[in-house]
C-alpha cells in the first residue's frame, strides 16, 4: 500500500472518530437540556391545581381530569393563572383579606313545644270509692293550686276518720301516741289535709272528701266522671304545670359538639311574631335517628305568661361557646369540590394561585381556616369559579389573559 493510501485511511478514521464523539456529546446535552418549544424553553409540566408537583413530560394529570400544563423558563414560581386587570374587571372579581377574629358558633334549628314532664302531678286514689261531684269536667282546663277537682266518698276514709275522732280527747301518753298513729294513717290512706283539719276543728266525720289540685297547670287527663267508681291506685287526674315547657329539636349528629349542655338558645314562635323567648339546653338525648342522622335536643323555656302551648312550632338558634381568635375568611371565598376545599389567592399584578385549605366552623357568613392560608393574604370572593374552572386551567390561563394593548 502506498504512502498516499495510508494517509487517506488515517484521515478517514480520524474523521469518523470525531463524528462519533461529537454525536455522543450532542445526544448527551440534548438529554440533559430542557425541552424547547418554538422560542420558549419548557422547564417542566405541572397541574395548576397542585403546582408543587412537577412532571418531566406532558400527559394527563393524576389529580384531575385535565392535561398537564407546561412551565416555561422565567415563569417558575409564578402564579397558577394570570389575569389582566381588564379581564378581572370584566369577570367581576372581588377580593377580600384573610383576617383573625373570634367566632361564636350559631346553629339554627326548628322544634316543637311540649309539656315539661318534670312538672307532671298525678292525683290518684289509694282506696276504693266513687265520685259524688266533679268540679273540673273537661280535659285541658286550667286549674290553680288548691282548686277543688272532685268530691269523693271512700268507706276506708270514713272508718279511719272515726278512729281518729275517738282518740282526739286522749290525755295519757299512750293515748296520745295512738292518736298520732291514727292521724298518720289518715295521711297514708290519702285523706286530704283539709278534711283532716276539718275533723279536728268540728269534731265530726265527713263522708265526702274534696280532692284539690296540687299545682297550677292544666288537666291533661281526666279519668273519672260523676257517679263513677274507682279502685285503689287508679289515676283520677293528671295535671301538667306550664311555668316551664320543653322544646324538642333535631340536630345533625355532626353538629352536636357545638351545643354544650347549659348553653343559651334564642327562641322565636310563629304564634308570637316579634316576641323573643330564651331557653337553655337541658339534655342531649341518646337516641340517634338512623335515617336522618340527627340527635334530639331538649330545651327548657320559661313560660310564666303561658304564651307557649304544647304543639307550637318554634325556630331556634343555639349559641355555642366562643373559642380563641383564629384565621377567618368570608364563606363565599371557599370552593367545595367534594374531595377538598380550595381558596383562590390573589397576587399583586393580576396573578392567582389555588390554595388547598382546611376549614373549621362557619357562622354569620364567616368560616374558620385551620391551615392553608396566612393572615393578610388577599383572596378572591367572586368570580373564583371561572378561575378554577377546568377549561381555564387547561389553557394555563391563556383564555383568561388579555395582552396589554401596544402603544
C-alpha atoms as a printed R data frame, in Angstrom:
    type eleno elety resid chain resno        x      y       z
1   ATOM     1    CA   UNK     A     1    0.000  0.000   0.000
2   ATOM     2    CA   UNK     A     2    1.384  3.368  -0.943
3   ATOM     3    CA   UNK     A     3    2.128  6.155   1.474
4   ATOM     4    CA   UNK     A     4   -0.700  8.226  -0.018
5   ATOM     5    CA   UNK     A     5   -3.212  5.483   0.630
6   ATOM     6    CA   UNK     A     6   -2.072  5.176   4.228
7   ATOM     7    CA   UNK     A     7   -2.519  8.916   4.868
8   ATOM     8    CA   UNK     A     8   -6.005  8.882   3.342
9   ATOM     9    CA   UNK     A     9   -7.031  5.895   5.521
10  ATOM    10    CA   UNK     A    10   -5.736  7.518   8.703
11  ATOM    11    CA   UNK     A    11   -7.605 10.755   7.909
12  ATOM    12    CA   UNK     A    12  -10.878  8.916   7.336
13  ATOM    13    CA   UNK     A    13  -10.622  7.057  10.647
14  ATOM    14    CA   UNK     A    14   -9.915 10.326  12.476
15  ATOM    15    CA   UNK     A    15  -12.956 11.991  10.907
16  ATOM    16    CA   UNK     A    16  -15.214  9.086  11.900
17  ATOM    17    CA   UNK     A    17  -13.904  9.154  15.443
18  ATOM    18    CA   UNK     A    18  -14.513 12.868  15.759
19  ATOM    19    CA   UNK     A    19  -18.023 12.457  14.371
20  ATOM    20    CA   UNK     A    20  -18.876  9.725  16.867
21  ATOM    21    CA   UNK     A    21  -17.567 11.777  19.768
22  ATOM    22    CA   UNK     A    22  -19.450 14.843  18.608
23  ATOM    23    CA   UNK     A    23  -22.668 12.871  18.183
24  ATOM    24    CA   UNK     A    24  -22.370 11.382  21.645
25  ATOM    25    CA   UNK     A    25  -21.790 14.851  23.142
26  ATOM    26    CA   UNK     A    26  -24.769 16.338  21.327
27  ATOM    27    CA   UNK     A    27  -27.010 13.439  22.396
28  ATOM    28    CA   UNK     A    28  -25.905 13.749  25.985
29  ATOM    29    CA   UNK     A    29  -26.512 17.505  26.016
30  ATOM    30    CA   UNK     A    30  -29.915 17.118  24.435
31  ATOM    31    CA   UNK     A    31  -30.878 14.572  27.121
32  ATOM    32    CA   UNK     A    32  -29.938 16.931  29.977
33  ATOM    33    CA   UNK     A    33  -31.211 20.152  28.405
34  ATOM    34    CA   UNK     A    34  -34.820 21.321  28.864
35  ATOM    35    CA   UNK     A    35  -37.292 20.850  26.052
36  ATOM    36    CA   UNK     A    36  -37.597 23.726  23.620
37  ATOM    37    CA   UNK     A    37  -40.914 24.639  22.086
38  ATOM    38    CA   UNK     A    38  -40.539 27.303  19.458
39  ATOM    39    CA   UNK     A    39  -38.512 30.069  21.051
40  ATOM    40    CA   UNK     A    40  -39.531 29.254  24.669
41  ATOM    41    CA   UNK     A    41  -37.862 26.643  26.853
42  ATOM    42    CA   UNK     A    42  -40.121 24.276  28.825
43  ATOM    43    CA   UNK     A    43  -38.705 23.520  32.263
44  ATOM    44    CA   UNK     A    44  -41.329 21.012  33.391
45  ATOM    45    CA   UNK     A    45  -45.057 20.234  33.367
46  ATOM    46    CA   UNK     A    46  -47.448 20.522  36.323
47  ATOM    47    CA   UNK     A    47  -51.095 20.550  37.370
48  ATOM    48    CA   UNK     A    48  -52.063 24.172  38.204
49  ATOM    49    CA   UNK     A    49  -54.356 22.846  40.962
50  ATOM    50    CA   UNK     A    50  -51.350 21.108  42.550
51  ATOM    51    CA   UNK     A    51  -48.495 23.378  41.426
52  ATOM    52    CA   UNK     A    52  -45.821 21.916  43.717
53  ATOM    53    CA   UNK     A    53  -45.786 18.537  41.929
54  ATOM    54    CA   UNK     A    54  -43.616 18.536  38.776
55  ATOM    55    CA   UNK     A    55  -43.511 16.154  35.815
56  ATOM    56    CA   UNK     A    56  -40.771 15.769  33.214
57  ATOM    57    CA   UNK     A    57  -43.105 15.085  30.286
58  ATOM    58    CA   UNK     A    58  -46.612 16.043  29.149
59  ATOM    59    CA   UNK     A    59  -49.668 13.907  29.801
60  ATOM    60    CA   UNK     A    60  -52.794 13.635  31.935
61  ATOM    61    CA   UNK     A    61  -52.802 14.946  35.487
62  ATOM    62    CA   UNK     A    62  -53.108 12.199  38.113
63  ATOM    63    CA   UNK     A    63  -55.086 14.612  40.307
64  ATOM    64    CA   UNK     A    64  -57.773 15.917  37.934
65  ATOM    65    CA   UNK     A    65  -59.145 15.011  34.509
66  ATOM    66    CA   UNK     A    66  -57.086 17.555  32.575
67  ATOM    67    CA   UNK     A    67  -53.811 17.864  30.661
68  ATOM    68    CA   UNK     A    68  -50.613 18.889  32.397
69  ATOM    69    CA   UNK     A    69  -49.577 22.490  31.732
70  ATOM    70    CA   UNK     A    70  -46.017 23.437  30.677
71  ATOM    71    CA   UNK     A    71  -43.972 25.866  32.763
72  ATOM    72    CA   UNK     A    72  -41.545 27.920  30.667
73  ATOM    73    CA   UNK     A    73  -38.208 29.388  31.670
74  ATOM    74    CA   UNK     A    74  -38.746 32.596  33.627
75  ATOM    75    CA   UNK     A    75  -42.218 31.520  34.835
76  ATOM    76    CA   UNK     A    76  -41.141 29.184  37.631
77  ATOM    77    CA   UNK     A    77  -42.621 30.214  40.971
78  ATOM    78    CA   UNK     A    78  -45.204 32.344  39.180
79  ATOM    79    CA   UNK     A    79  -48.957 32.362  39.624
80  ATOM    80    CA   UNK     A    80  -51.079 29.423  38.507
81  ATOM    81    CA   UNK     A    81  -53.287 31.739  36.445
82  ATOM    82    CA   UNK     A    82  -52.576 35.251  35.222
83  ATOM    83    CA   UNK     A    83  -55.465 37.586  34.568
84  ATOM    84    CA   UNK     A    84  -55.092 41.110  33.312
85  ATOM    85    CA   UNK     A    85  -56.794 43.912  35.250
86  ATOM    86    CA   UNK     A    86  -59.181 44.466  32.319
87  ATOM    87    CA   UNK     A    87  -60.346 40.839  32.360
88  ATOM    88    CA   UNK     A    88  -60.564 40.841  36.164
89  ATOM    89    CA   UNK     A    89  -62.909 43.785  35.990
90  ATOM    90    CA   UNK     A    90  -64.992 42.164  33.261
91  ATOM    91    CA   UNK     A    91  -65.323 38.966  35.277
92  ATOM    92    CA   UNK     A    92  -66.466 40.886  38.337
93  ATOM    93    CA   UNK     A    93  -63.668 39.542  40.520
94  ATOM    94    CA   UNK     A    94  -63.842 40.879  44.075
95  ATOM    95    CA   UNK     A    95  -61.001 40.479  46.539
96  ATOM    96    CA   UNK     A    96  -61.046 40.154  50.342
97  ATOM    97    CA   UNK     A    97  -58.477 39.633  53.096
98  ATOM    98    CA   UNK     A    98  -57.677 36.794  55.462
99  ATOM    99    CA   UNK     A    99  -58.338 38.120  58.966
100 ATOM   100    CA   UNK     A   100  -58.007 36.904  62.535
101 ATOM   101    CA   UNK     A   101  -61.189 37.023  64.599
102 ATOM   102    CA   UNK     A   102  -63.161 35.253  67.321
103 ATOM   103    CA   UNK     A   103  -66.126 33.233  66.062
104 ATOM   104    CA   UNK     A   104  -69.059 32.233  68.233
105 ATOM   105    CA   UNK     A   105  -70.787 29.302  66.532
106 ATOM   106    CA   UNK     A   106  -74.517 29.593  65.954
107 ATOM   107    CA   UNK     A   107  -76.704 26.754  64.796
108 ATOM   108    CA   UNK     A   108  -80.268 27.282  63.531
109 ATOM   109    CA   UNK     A   109  -82.893 24.607  64.070
110 ATOM   110    CA   UNK     A   110  -86.635 24.111  64.404
111 ATOM   111    CA   UNK     A   111  -88.583 22.364  67.120
112 ATOM   112    CA   UNK     A   112  -91.969 21.885  68.723
113 ATOM   113    CA   UNK     A   113  -93.213 22.800  72.201
114 ATOM   114    CA   UNK     A   114  -94.116 20.005  74.622
115 ATOM   115    CA   UNK     A   115  -95.155 19.709  78.247
116 ATOM   116    CA   UNK     A   116  -92.378 19.767  80.827
117 ATOM   117    CA   UNK     A   117  -92.760 16.207  82.092
118 ATOM   118    CA   UNK     A   118  -90.887 17.050  85.280
119 ATOM   119    CA   UNK     A   119  -93.901 19.184  86.276
120 ATOM   120    CA   UNK     A   120  -96.428 16.362  85.909
121 ATOM   121    CA   UNK     A   121  -98.557 15.614  89.001
122 ATOM   122    CA   UNK     A   122 -100.891 12.629  89.281
123 ATOM   123    CA   UNK     A   123 -103.959 12.756  91.547
124 ATOM   124    CA   UNK     A   124 -104.823  9.168  92.390
125 ATOM   125    CA   UNK     A   125 -106.793  7.187  94.928
126 ATOM   126    CA   UNK     A   126 -105.182  4.891  97.463
127 ATOM   127    CA   UNK     A   127 -108.511  3.371  98.454
128 ATOM   128    CA   UNK     A   128 -111.734  2.250  96.846
129 ATOM   129    CA   UNK     A   129 -114.516  4.814  96.380
130 ATOM   130    CA   UNK     A   130 -116.736  6.743  93.964
131 ATOM   131    CA   UNK     A   131 -117.183 10.312  92.731
132 ATOM   132    CA   UNK     A   132 -120.168 12.242  94.048
133 ATOM   133    CA   UNK     A   133 -119.422 15.568  92.342
134 ATOM   134    CA   UNK     A   134 -116.976 16.566  89.624
135 ATOM   135    CA   UNK     A   135 -115.734 20.161  89.768
136 ATOM   136    CA   UNK     A   136 -113.426 20.050  86.697
137 ATOM   137    CA   UNK     A   137 -115.275 18.396  83.832
138 ATOM   138    CA   UNK     A   138 -113.106 18.877  80.715
139 ATOM   139    CA   UNK     A   139 -109.545 17.962  79.801
140 ATOM   140    CA   UNK     A   140 -107.053 20.828  79.324
141 ATOM   141    CA   UNK     A   141 -108.990 23.030  81.747
142 ATOM   142    CA   UNK     A   142 -106.574 25.299  83.585
143 ATOM   143    CA   UNK     A   143 -106.558 24.915  87.365
144 ATOM   144    CA   UNK     A   144 -104.877 26.684  90.254
145 ATOM   145    CA   UNK     A   145 -103.120 25.139  93.210
146 ATOM   146    CA   UNK     A   146 -105.692 24.180  95.874
147 ATOM   147    CA   UNK     A   147 -108.637 24.373  93.463
148 ATOM   148    CA   UNK     A   148 -111.303 21.694  94.042
149 ATOM   149    CA   UNK     A   149 -111.232 18.928  91.449
150 ATOM   150    CA   UNK     A   150 -113.842 16.463  92.708
151 ATOM   151    CA   UNK     A   151 -115.751 15.309  95.777
152 ATOM   152    CA   UNK     A   152 -115.498 11.611  96.558
153 ATOM   153    CA   UNK     A   153 -116.737  9.090  99.093
154 ATOM   154    CA   UNK     A   154 -114.370  6.375 100.320
155 ATOM   155    CA   UNK     A   155 -115.534  3.944 103.050
156 ATOM   156    CA   UNK     A   156 -111.956  3.350 104.204
157 ATOM   157    CA   UNK     A   157 -111.515  7.079 104.761
158 ATOM   158    CA   UNK     A   158 -114.678  7.288 106.811
159 ATOM   159    CA   UNK     A   159 -113.557  4.374 109.018
160 ATOM   160    CA   UNK     A   160 -110.162  5.966 109.607
161 ATOM   161    CA   UNK     A   161 -111.801  9.317 110.492
162 ATOM   162    CA   UNK     A   162 -113.976  7.705 113.124
163 ATOM   163    CA   UNK     A   163 -110.960  6.008 114.699
164 ATOM   164    CA   UNK     A   164 -109.035  9.274 114.830
165 ATOM   165    CA   UNK     A   165 -112.056 11.171 116.184
166 ATOM   166    CA   UNK     A   166 -112.330  8.674 119.088
167 ATOM   167    CA   UNK     A   167 -108.719  9.382 120.069
168 ATOM   168    CA   UNK     A   168 -108.813 13.174 119.877
169 ATOM   169    CA   UNK     A   169 -109.622 13.509 123.582
170 ATOM   170    CA   UNK     A   170 -106.886 11.117 124.734
171 ATOM   171    CA   UNK     A   171 -104.750 12.554 127.573
172 ATOM   172    CA   UNK     A   172 -102.370  9.786 128.522
173 ATOM   173    CA   UNK     A   173  -99.039  9.386 126.859
174 ATOM   174    CA   UNK     A   174 -100.094  6.043 125.429
175 ATOM   175    CA   UNK     A   175 -103.378  7.505 124.155
176 ATOM   176    CA   UNK     A   176 -101.620 10.446 122.510
177 ATOM   177    CA   UNK     A   177  -99.176  8.087 120.764
178 ATOM   178    CA   UNK     A   178 -102.089  6.041 119.409
179 ATOM   179    CA   UNK     A   179 -103.846  9.261 118.363
180 ATOM   180    CA   UNK     A   180 -100.766 10.398 116.416
181 ATOM   181    CA   UNK     A   181 -100.605  6.998 114.732
182 ATOM   182    CA   UNK     A   182 -104.269  7.284 113.741
183 ATOM   183    CA   UNK     A   183 -103.653 10.681 112.185
184 ATOM   184    CA   UNK     A   184 -100.682  9.302 110.312
185 ATOM   185    CA   UNK     A   185 -102.917  6.523 108.988
186 ATOM   186    CA   UNK     A   186 -105.264  9.112 107.502
187 ATOM   187    CA   UNK     A   187 -102.349 10.686 105.645
188 ATOM   188    CA   UNK     A   188 -101.137  7.319 104.371
189 ATOM   189    CA   UNK     A   189 -104.615  6.490 103.066
190 ATOM   190    CA   UNK     A   190 -104.590  9.739 101.109
191 ATOM   191    CA   UNK     A   191 -107.203 11.676 103.029
192 ATOM   192    CA   UNK     A   192 -106.802 15.360 102.062
193 ATOM   193    CA   UNK     A   193 -105.184 17.556 104.677
194 ATOM   194    CA   UNK     A   194 -108.168 19.902 104.609
195 ATOM   195    CA   UNK     A   195 -110.517 17.076 105.537
196 ATOM   196    CA   UNK     A   196 -108.301 16.098 108.487
197 ATOM   197    CA   UNK     A   197 -108.196 19.667 109.835
198 ATOM   198    CA   UNK     A   198 -111.959 20.000 109.452
199 ATOM   199    CA   UNK     A   199 -112.349 16.836 111.512
200 ATOM   200    CA   UNK     A   200 -110.084 18.245 114.236
201 ATOM   201    CA   UNK     A   201 -111.900 21.586 114.398
202 ATOM   202    CA   UNK     A   202 -115.539 20.428 114.061
203 ATOM   203    CA   UNK     A   203 -115.135 17.118 115.924
204 ATOM   204    CA   UNK     A   204 -117.240 15.221 113.379
205 ATOM   205    CA   UNK     A   205 -116.570 12.975 110.458
206 ATOM   206    CA   UNK     A   206 -117.386 13.797 106.849
207 ATOM   207    CA   UNK     A   207 -118.382 11.030 104.469
208 ATOM   208    CA   UNK     A   208 -117.405 13.123 101.463
209 ATOM   209    CA   UNK     A   209 -113.890 14.464 100.893
210 ATOM   210    CA   UNK     A   210 -112.703 17.048  98.360
211 ATOM   211    CA   UNK     A   211 -109.708 16.449  96.103
212 ATOM   212    CA   UNK     A   212 -107.695 19.596  95.322
213 ATOM   213    CA   UNK     A   213 -105.185 20.440  92.566
214 ATOM   214    CA   UNK     A   214 -101.609 20.058  93.858
215 ATOM   215    CA   UNK     A   215 -100.091 22.607  91.384
216 ATOM   216    CA   UNK     A   216 -101.007 25.310  88.891
217 ATOM   217    CA   UNK     A   217 -101.426 23.892  85.388
218 ATOM   218    CA   UNK     A   218 -103.820 22.199  83.007
219 ATOM   219    CA   UNK     A   219 -105.668 18.923  83.334
220 ATOM   220    CA   UNK     A   220 -104.046 16.716  80.718
221 ATOM   221    CA   UNK     A   221 -106.028 13.610  81.692
222 ATOM   222    CA   UNK     A   222 -109.485 13.276  83.259
223 ATOM   223    CA   UNK     A   223 -110.188  9.624  84.091
224 ATOM   224    CA   UNK     A   224 -113.433  9.858  86.117
225 ATOM   225    CA   UNK     A   225 -116.960 11.163  85.802
226 ATOM   226    CA   UNK     A   226 -119.687 11.922  88.326
227 ATOM   227    CA   UNK     A   227 -121.007  8.722  89.851
228 ATOM   228    CA   UNK     A   228 -118.152  6.583  88.589
229 ATOM   229    CA   UNK     A   229 -116.361  4.226  90.965
230 ATOM   230    CA   UNK     A   230 -112.623  3.811  91.195
231 ATOM   231    CA   UNK     A   231 -110.248  1.202  92.526
232 ATOM   232    CA   UNK     A   232 -107.199  1.678  94.760
233 ATOM   233    CA   UNK     A   233 -104.253  3.098  92.825
234 ATOM   234    CA   UNK     A   234 -106.392  4.480  89.986
235 ATOM   235    CA   UNK     A   235 -105.185  7.767  88.450
236 ATOM   236    CA   UNK     A   236 -108.086 10.219  88.648
237 ATOM   237    CA   UNK     A   237 -106.393 13.365  87.248
238 ATOM   238    CA   UNK     A   238 -103.088 14.229  85.559
239 ATOM   239    CA   UNK     A   239 -102.042 17.856  85.825
240 ATOM   240    CA   UNK     A   240  -99.119 19.447  83.994
241 ATOM   241    CA   UNK     A   241  -97.564 22.735  85.027
242 ATOM   242    CA   UNK     A   242  -96.897 25.369  82.346
243 ATOM   243    CA   UNK     A   243  -94.434 27.666  84.143
244 ATOM   244    CA   UNK     A   244  -91.775 25.962  82.037
245 ATOM   245    CA   UNK     A   245  -92.127 23.998  78.809
246 ATOM   246    CA   UNK     A   246  -89.845 21.795  76.748
247 ATOM   247    CA   UNK     A   247  -88.862 22.278  73.140
248 ATOM   248    CA   UNK     A   248  -87.714 19.155  71.325
249 ATOM   249    CA   UNK     A   249  -85.441 19.773  68.335
250 ATOM   250    CA   UNK     A   250  -83.487 17.502  65.994
251 ATOM   251    CA   UNK     A   251  -79.846 18.497  65.470
252 ATOM   252    CA   UNK     A   252  -77.459 16.899  62.910
253 ATOM   253    CA   UNK     A   253  -75.151 14.399  64.530
254 ATOM   254    CA   UNK     A   254  -72.072 16.167  63.117
255 ATOM   255    CA   UNK     A   255  -73.021 19.433  64.871
256 ATOM   256    CA   UNK     A   256  -73.872 18.152  68.339
257 ATOM   257    CA   UNK     A   257  -70.462 19.222  69.659
258 ATOM   258    CA   UNK     A   258  -71.474 22.841  69.010
259 ATOM   259    CA   UNK     A   259  -74.277 22.602  71.613
260 ATOM   260    CA   UNK     A   260  -72.893 22.304  75.168
261 ATOM   261    CA   UNK     A   261  -75.277 21.465  78.000
262 ATOM   262    CA   UNK     A   262  -76.484 24.635  79.692
263 ATOM   263    CA   UNK     A   263  -75.885 26.907  76.705
264 ATOM   264    CA   UNK     A   264  -78.478 29.546  75.866
265 ATOM   265    CA   UNK     A   265  -80.926 29.294  72.982
266 ATOM   266    CA   UNK     A   266  -82.821 32.088  71.239
267 ATOM   267    CA   UNK     A   267  -86.396 31.016  70.521
268 ATOM   268    CA   UNK     A   268  -88.972 32.585  68.188
269 ATOM   269    CA   UNK     A   269  -92.522 31.258  67.959
270 ATOM   270    CA   UNK     A   270  -94.590 31.610  64.812
271 ATOM   271    CA   UNK     A   271  -97.634 32.212  67.032
272 ATOM   272    CA   UNK     A   272  -95.962 35.246  68.658
273 ATOM   273    CA   UNK     A   273  -94.019 37.145  65.983
274 ATOM   274    CA   UNK     A   274  -91.564 39.644  67.423
275 ATOM   275    CA   UNK     A   275  -91.751 38.158  70.926
276 ATOM   276    CA   UNK     A   276  -88.350 36.655  71.853
277 ATOM   277    CA   UNK     A   277  -88.004 33.757  74.278
278 ATOM   278    CA   UNK     A   278  -84.877 32.471  75.971
279 ATOM   279    CA   UNK     A   279  -84.179 28.806  76.569
280 ATOM   280    CA   UNK     A   280  -81.455 26.585  77.976
281 ATOM   281    CA   UNK     A   281  -80.150 23.290  76.638
282 ATOM   282    CA   UNK     A   282  -81.195 20.721  79.243
283 ATOM   283    CA   UNK     A   283  -80.164 17.447  77.619
284 ATOM   284    CA   UNK     A   284  -78.800 15.778  74.509
285 ATOM   285    CA   UNK     A   285  -80.969 12.677  74.351
286 ATOM   286    CA   UNK     A   286  -79.154  9.428  73.435
287 ATOM   287    CA   UNK     A   287  -81.408  8.459  70.538
288 ATOM   288    CA   UNK     A   288  -79.834  8.992  67.093
289 ATOM   289    CA   UNK     A   289  -82.254  8.685  64.173
290 ATOM   290    CA   UNK     A   290  -80.811  6.057  61.829
291 ATOM   291    CA   UNK     A   291  -82.410  7.652  58.753
292 ATOM   292    CA   UNK     A   292  -81.713 11.358  59.261
293 ATOM   293    CA   UNK     A   293  -78.603 11.013  61.492
294 ATOM   294    CA   UNK     A   294  -79.998 13.592  63.901
295 ATOM   295    CA   UNK     A   295  -79.977 13.713  67.677
296 ATOM   296    CA   UNK     A   296  -82.890 15.026  69.794
297 ATOM   297    CA   UNK     A   297  -82.071 18.022  71.963
298 ATOM   298    CA   UNK     A   298  -84.262 19.119  74.871
299 ATOM   299    CA   UNK     A   299  -84.536 22.855  75.627
300 ATOM   300    CA   UNK     A   300  -86.220 24.266  78.737
301 ATOM   301    CA   UNK     A   301  -88.015 27.606  78.307
302 ATOM   302    CA   UNK     A   302  -89.539 29.820  80.991
303 ATOM   303    CA   UNK     A   303  -93.247 30.277  80.225
304 ATOM   304    CA   UNK     A   304  -94.556 32.306  83.143
305 ATOM   305    CA   UNK     A   305  -97.015 34.195  80.919
306 ATOM   306    CA   UNK     A   306  -98.302 30.916  79.398
307 ATOM   307    CA   UNK     A   307  -97.828 32.137  75.812
308 ATOM   308    CA   UNK     A   308  -96.247 28.895  74.648
309 ATOM   309    CA   UNK     A   309  -98.506 25.884  74.362
310 ATOM   310    CA   UNK     A   310  -97.618 22.273  73.566
311 ATOM   311    CA   UNK     A   311  -97.640 21.600  69.843
312 ATOM   312    CA   UNK     A   312  -96.474 25.058  68.745
313 ATOM   313    CA   UNK     A   313  -93.640 25.259  66.221
314 ATOM   314    CA   UNK     A   314  -90.657 27.440  67.083
315 ATOM   315    CA   UNK     A   315  -87.384 28.399  65.410
316 ATOM   316    CA   UNK     A   316  -84.201 28.094  67.448
317 ATOM   317    CA   UNK     A   317  -80.695 29.498  67.334
318 ATOM   318    CA   UNK     A   318  -78.161 27.725  69.519
319 ATOM   319    CA   UNK     A   319  -75.330 29.847  70.906
320 ATOM   320    CA   UNK     A   320  -72.092 27.880  71.109
321 ATOM   321    CA   UNK     A   321  -69.069 28.773  73.200
322 ATOM   322    CA   UNK     A   322  -66.671 31.301  71.656
323 ATOM   323    CA   UNK     A   323  -63.188 29.949  71.063
324 ATOM   324    CA   UNK     A   324  -59.813 31.703  70.678
325 ATOM   325    CA   UNK     A   325  -59.060 34.092  67.817
326 ATOM   326    CA   UNK     A   326  -58.365 32.270  64.547
327 ATOM   327    CA   UNK     A   327  -57.991 32.924  60.839
328 ATOM   328    CA   UNK     A   328  -61.317 33.553  59.117
329 ATOM   329    CA   UNK     A   329  -62.438 34.278  55.571
330 ATOM   330    CA   UNK     A   330  -65.834 35.082  54.066
331 ATOM   331    CA   UNK     A   331  -67.613 31.807  53.415
332 ATOM   332    CA   UNK     A   332  -68.217 32.767  49.773
333 ATOM   333    CA   UNK     A   333  -64.464 32.548  49.118
334 ATOM   334    CA   UNK     A   334  -64.337 28.774  49.701
335 ATOM   335    CA   UNK     A   335  -64.789 26.369  46.795
336 ATOM   336    CA   UNK     A   336  -66.009 22.952  47.913
337 ATOM   337    CA   UNK     A   337  -65.125 20.302  45.328
338 ATOM   338    CA   UNK     A   338  -66.382 17.326  47.289
339 ATOM   339    CA   UNK     A   339  -62.879 15.977  47.862
340 ATOM   340    CA   UNK     A   340  -61.210 19.104  49.203
341 ATOM   341    CA   UNK     A   341  -61.716 22.804  49.915
342 ATOM   342    CA   UNK     A   342  -59.768 25.427  47.980
343 ATOM   343    CA   UNK     A   343  -59.409 29.206  48.019
344 ATOM   344    CA   UNK     A   344  -58.145 31.371  45.161
345 ATOM   345    CA   UNK     A   345  -55.326 33.571  46.450
346 ATOM   346    CA   UNK     A   346  -54.825 36.856  44.594
347 ATOM   347    CA   UNK     A   347  -51.290 38.031  43.861
348 ATOM   348    CA   UNK     A   348  -50.205 41.546  43.080
349 ATOM   349    CA   UNK     A   349  -50.212 42.240  39.374
350 ATOM   350    CA   UNK     A   350  -53.239 40.134  38.471
351 ATOM   351    CA   UNK     A   351  -51.950 36.627  39.234
352 ATOM   352    CA   UNK     A   352  -53.900 33.971  41.102
353 ATOM   353    CA   UNK     A   353  -52.915 30.802  42.957
354 ATOM   354    CA   UNK     A   354  -55.013 27.910  44.160
355 ATOM   355    CA   UNK     A   355  -54.596 27.140  47.887
356 ATOM   356    CA   UNK     A   356  -55.995 23.998  49.468
357 ATOM   357    CA   UNK     A   357  -57.356 24.784  52.943
358 ATOM   358    CA   UNK     A   358  -58.713 23.014  55.995
359 ATOM   359    CA   UNK     A   359  -61.890 24.682  57.242
360 ATOM   360    CA   UNK     A   360  -63.407 24.888  60.715
361 ATOM   361    CA   UNK     A   361  -66.738 26.202  61.959
362 ATOM   362    CA   UNK     A   362  -68.922 28.507  59.872
363 ATOM   363    CA   UNK     A   363  -71.157 31.216  61.317
364 ATOM   364    CA   UNK     A   364  -72.656 34.502  60.148
365 ATOM   365    CA   UNK     A   365  -71.009 34.280  56.733
366 ATOM   366    CA   UNK     A   366  -67.514 33.657  58.132
367 ATOM   367    CA   UNK     A   367  -65.561 30.388  58.027
368 ATOM   368    CA   UNK     A   368  -62.569 29.498  60.185
369 ATOM   369    CA   UNK     A   369  -59.387 28.419  58.368
370 ATOM   370    CA   UNK     A   370  -57.320 25.819  60.211
371 ATOM   371    CA   UNK     A   371  -54.497 25.557  57.645
372 ATOM   372    CA   UNK     A   372  -53.553 26.642  54.133
373 ATOM   373    CA   UNK     A   373  -53.631 30.452  54.439
374 ATOM   374    CA   UNK     A   374  -51.838 33.233  56.290
375 ATOM   375    CA   UNK     A   375  -53.167 36.388  57.877
376 ATOM   376    CA   UNK     A   376  -53.271 39.344  55.499
377 ATOM   377    CA   UNK     A   377  -53.396 37.352  52.250
378 ATOM   378    CA   UNK     A   378  -55.726 38.603  49.521
379 ATOM   379    CA   UNK     A   379  -58.346 36.096  48.418
380 ATOM   380    CA   UNK     A   380  -60.954 36.079  45.660
381 ATOM   381    CA   UNK     A   381  -64.562 36.426  46.829
382 ATOM   382    CA   UNK     A   382  -66.413 36.339  43.497
383 ATOM   383    CA   UNK     A   383  -65.508 35.048  40.079
384 ATOM   384    CA   UNK     A   384  -63.260 32.351  41.561
385 ATOM   385    CA   UNK     A   385  -65.247 29.608  39.872
386 ATOM   386    CA   UNK     A   386  -64.217 30.980  36.492
387 ATOM   387    CA   UNK     A   387  -60.583 30.971  37.552
388 ATOM   388    CA   UNK     A   388  -60.913 27.486  38.988
389 ATOM   389    CA   UNK     A   389  -62.794 26.072  36.008
390 ATOM   390    CA   UNK     A   390  -61.291 23.157  34.175
391 ATOM   391    CA   UNK     A   391  -61.403 24.914  30.823
392 ATOM   392    CA   UNK     A   392  -59.417 27.858  32.118
393 ATOM   393    CA   UNK     A   393  -56.826 25.656  33.792
394 ATOM   394    CA   UNK     A   394  -56.281 23.524  30.676
395 ATOM   395    CA   UNK     A   395  -55.041 26.553  28.832
396 ATOM   396    CA   UNK     A   396  -52.918 27.692  31.811
397 ATOM   397    CA   UNK     A   397  -54.771 30.960  31.953
398 ATOM   398    CA   UNK     A   398  -54.409 31.785  28.263
399 ATOM   399    CA   UNK     A   399  -58.148 32.166  27.903
400 ATOM   400    CA   UNK     A   400  -58.251 34.482  30.875
401 ATOM   401    CA   UNK     A   401  -55.241 36.554  29.868
402 ATOM   402    CA   UNK     A   402  -55.571 39.578  27.666
403 ATOM   403    CA   UNK     A   403  -52.382 41.046  26.178
404 ATOM   404    CA   UNK     A   404  -51.746 44.626  27.027
405 ATOM   405    CA   UNK     A   405  -52.527 46.925  24.109
406 ATOM   406    CA   UNK     A   406  -49.458 48.191  22.317
407 ATOM   407    CA   UNK     A   407  -48.921 51.952  22.431
